[in-house]
Amino acid sequence: GMERRRAPAANRRYGQRRFWDALYQQEGAEPREWLGGLSRFLPQLEAELRPGDRILVLGCGNSALSHDLHELGYTDVTSIDFSPACIAAMRARYAHCCPSLRWAVMDIRALTFPDATFDVVLEKGTLDVLMVEETDPWNISPQAVAAMHRVLAEVSRVLRPGGCFISITFAQPHFRKPHYAQEAFGWSLRHVTCGDGDTGTFHYYLYIMRKGQPLDLSDVALGHRLHQPPLPTAPPPTPAPLDDDEDYLFAIQL
């Protein structure tokens, strides 16, 4: 309800490492899916993947995503998270069944991989954490814009030419596309919408950025808007309520 929608201060904990460390230690082996399991967006995702792809999963948390990709035949998967407790738990959980999966503690703002290391970079709800303290989706703070830019510049750097960045999020195109549509990153941009098959009321988005392809002119214009004072405009329709796990990501709608 409204209580949850107006409380970015309560969301602040999602940006803090000790919150995540405590969560992973307390949850142990139970996978937690912020944006639902892989099955919800598998057809859209698989259209972009090839079996030999070198895949980087940003902010893996204790999601089963990396394991599920491995089971589908995408075995070259490196997963990073800034929580040491999380990475230790994931490494232990999958050591026997999937020893080829790689796990590393890393800050998404400063990746330690060489340039052009990966064919695919994948994130599911991780970039939303950069927005949790924002109170007004129509006026993003310069700090949040800069943080997002820094991460995306790193993603672009570690992608090989022709590789793709896939971002899975609740964030509507109106709010998220300007961040992704920056010519500095050297990629094209498109998105597909995924509905919740059960109700048909709830949508999230796959944004697909292809390195070495040009942005459409309309997207270039969107990207320029990020650095200009916004014009007053009607807010988008309010979506259907979600369960608690999905609440904080959805409430910010960025």
URJO-V403867 format. One record per residue. N is the residue number from 1. PHI is phi as a letter, one per 20 degrees, with the letter a starting at -180 (* if undefined). OMEGA is omega in whole degrees, -180 to 180 (none if undefined). Layout:
n=N phi=PHI omega=OMEGA
n=N phi=PHI omega=OMEGA
This chain:
n=1 phi=* omega=-177
n=2 phi=f omega=180
n=3 phi=g omega=-173
n=4 phi=f omega=-173
n=5 phi=f omega=-171
n=6 phi=d omega=-171
n=7 phi=c omega=176
n=8 phi=f omega=179
n=9 phi=f omega=178
n=10 phi=f omega=179
n=11 phi=f omega=-173
n=12 phi=g omega=-177
n=13 phi=f omega=-179
n=14 phi=f omega=179
n=15 phi=e omega=-173
n=16 phi=d omega=-175
n=17 phi=g omega=-176
n=18 phi=f omega=175
n=19 phi=f omega=-177
n=20 phi=f omega=179
n=21 phi=g omega=-179
n=22 phi=f omega=-179
n=23 phi=f omega=-176
n=24 phi=f omega=179
n=25 phi=f omega=-176
n=26 phi=f omega=-176
n=27 phi=e omega=-180
n=28 phi=m omega=-169
n=29 phi=e omega=-173
n=30 phi=f omega=179
n=31 phi=f omega=179
n=32 phi=c omega=-178
n=33 phi=d omega=-179
n=34 phi=f omega=-175
n=35 phi=c omega=179
n=36 phi=n omega=-177
n=37 phi=f omega=-176
n=38 phi=g omega=-174
n=39 phi=g omega=-177
n=40 phi=f omega=-175
n=41 phi=c omega=-175
n=42 phi=g omega=-178
n=43 phi=g omega=-179
n=44 phi=f omega=-179
n=45 phi=f omega=-176
n=46 phi=f omega=177
n=47 phi=f omega=-176
n=48 phi=d omega=-172
n=49 phi=d omega=171
n=50 phi=c omega=-171
n=51 phi=g omega=-177
n=52 phi=e omega=-175
n=53 phi=g omega=170
n=54 phi=e omega=-171
n=55 phi=d omega=173
n=56 phi=d omega=176
n=57 phi=d omega=-178
n=58 phi=e omega=175
n=59 phi=l omega=-172
n=60 phi=f omega=-175
n=61 phi=l omega=174
n=62 phi=d omega=172
n=63 phi=f omega=177
n=64 phi=e omega=-174
n=65 phi=g omega=-177
n=66 phi=f omega=178
n=67 phi=f omega=-179
n=68 phi=f omega=177
n=69 phi=f omega=179
n=70 phi=g omega=-179
n=71 phi=f omega=179
n=72 phi=e omega=177
n=73 phi=o omega=176
n=74 phi=e omega=-167
n=75 phi=e omega=-178
n=76 phi=e omega=-174
n=77 phi=c omega=174
n=78 phi=d omega=-177
n=79 phi=c omega=-180
n=80 phi=c omega=176
n=81 phi=b omega=-179
n=82 phi=e omega=178
n=83 phi=e omega=177
n=84 phi=g omega=179
n=85 phi=f omega=179
n=86 phi=f omega=-177
n=87 phi=f omega=178
n=88 phi=f omega=-179
n=89 phi=f omega=-178
n=90 phi=f omega=180
n=91 phi=f omega=-180
n=92 phi=f omega=-176
n=93 phi=f omega=-172
n=94 phi=d omega=-177
n=95 phi=g omega=-174
n=96 phi=e omega=-175
n=97 phi=f omega=-175
n=98 phi=c omega=-176
n=99 phi=f omega=-179
n=100 phi=f omega=177
n=101 phi=f omega=180
n=102 phi=d omega=-177
n=103 phi=c omega=179
n=104 phi=b omega=173
n=105 phi=e omega=-176
n=106 phi=b omega=175
n=107 phi=e omega=-178
n=108 phi=f omega=179
n=109 phi=e omega=-177
n=110 phi=b omega=-178
n=111 phi=f omega=-177
n=112 phi=e omega=180
n=113 phi=f omega=174
n=114 phi=f omega=177
n=115 phi=g omega=171
n=116 phi=l omega=-179
n=117 phi=e omega=-169
n=118 phi=c omega=173
n=119 phi=e omega=-177
n=120 phi=c omega=167
n=121 phi=d omega=-173
n=122 phi=c omega=173
n=123 phi=c omega=-180
n=124 phi=c omega=178
n=125 phi=n omega=-177
n=126 phi=f omega=-177
n=127 phi=f omega=177
n=128 phi=f omega=-179
n=129 phi=f omega=178
n=130 phi=f omega=-174
n=131 phi=d omega=-170
n=132 phi=f omega=-179
n=133 phi=e omega=-180
n=134 phi=f omega=-178
n=135 phi=e omega=-175
n=136 phi=c omega=-177
n=137 phi=f omega=-180
n=138 phi=e omega=-180
n=139 phi=c omega=-178
n=140 phi=f omega=-179
n=141 phi=f omega=177
n=142 phi=g omega=180
n=143 phi=f omega=-180
n=144 phi=f omega=177
n=145 phi=f omega=-178
n=146 phi=f omega=180
n=147 phi=f omega=179
n=148 phi=f omega=-179
n=149 phi=f omega=-178
n=150 phi=f omega=179
n=151 phi=f omega=-177
n=152 phi=f omega=177
n=153 phi=f omega=177
n=154 phi=f omega=178
n=155 phi=g omega=180
n=156 phi=g omega=-178
n=157 phi=f omega=-176
n=158 phi=e omega=177
n=159 phi=e omega=174
n=160 phi=f omega=174
n=161 phi=g omega=-176
n=162 phi=n omega=179
n=163 phi=f omega=-179
n=164 phi=c omega=174
n=165 phi=d omega=-180
n=166 phi=d omega=-179
n=167 phi=d omega=-178
n=168 phi=d omega=-169
n=169 phi=b omega=170
n=170 phi=e omega=-171
n=171 phi=f omega=-179
n=172 phi=f omega=-179
n=173 phi=g omega=-178
n=174 phi=g omega=-177
n=175 phi=e omega=-172
n=176 phi=e omega=-175
n=177 phi=g omega=179
n=178 phi=g omega=179
n=179 phi=f omega=-175
n=180 phi=e omega=-173
n=181 phi=e omega=179
n=182 phi=d omega=-176
n=183 phi=f omega=-180
n=184 phi=g omega=-176
n=185 phi=e omega=175
n=186 phi=m omega=179
n=187 phi=c omega=172
n=188 phi=e omega=-176
n=189 phi=b omega=168
n=190 phi=b omega=178
n=191 phi=b omega=172
n=192 phi=c omega=-179
n=193 phi=d omega=175
n=194 phi=d omega=177
n=195 phi=e omega=172
n=196 phi=e omega=-175
n=197 phi=g omega=-175
n=198 phi=f omega=-172
n=199 phi=d omega=-178
n=200 phi=m omega=-175
n=201 phi=e omega=-167
n=202 phi=d omega=-177
n=203 phi=d omega=164
n=204 phi=c omega=-165
n=205 phi=c omega=167
n=206 phi=d omega=174
n=207 phi=e omega=-176
n=208 phi=c omega=-179
n=209 phi=d omega=-176
n=210 phi=d omega=-176
n=211 phi=f omega=179
n=212 phi=n omega=176
n=213 phi=d omega=-177
n=214 phi=f omega=172
n=215 phi=f omega=169
n=216 phi=f omega=-180
n=217 phi=g omega=180
n=218 phi=f omega=178
n=219 phi=f omega=175
n=220 phi=g omega=179
n=221 phi=f omega=176
n=222 phi=g omega=-179
n=223 phi=f omega=179
n=224 phi=f omega=-177
n=225 phi=f omega=-178
n=226 phi=f omega=-174
n=227 phi=d omega=179
n=228 phi=d omega=175
n=229 phi=f omega=-176
n=230 phi=f omega=174
n=231 phi=e omega=177
n=232 phi=f omega=-178
n=233 phi=b omega=-176
n=234 phi=f omega=178
n=235 phi=f omega=178
n=236 phi=f omega=-180
n=237 phi=f omega=179
n=238 phi=f omega=-179
n=239 phi=f omega=-180
n=240 phi=f omega=178
n=241 phi=f omega=-178
n=242 phi=c omega=176
n=243 phi=f omega=-170
n=244 phi=g omega=-178
n=245 phi=g omega=-174
n=246 phi=e omega=-170
n=247 phi=f omega=-171
n=248 phi=f omega=179
n=249 phi=f omega=-175
n=250 phi=f omega=-177
n=251 phi=g omega=-177
n=252 phi=f omega=172
n=253 phi=l omega=-176
n=254 phi=d omega=none
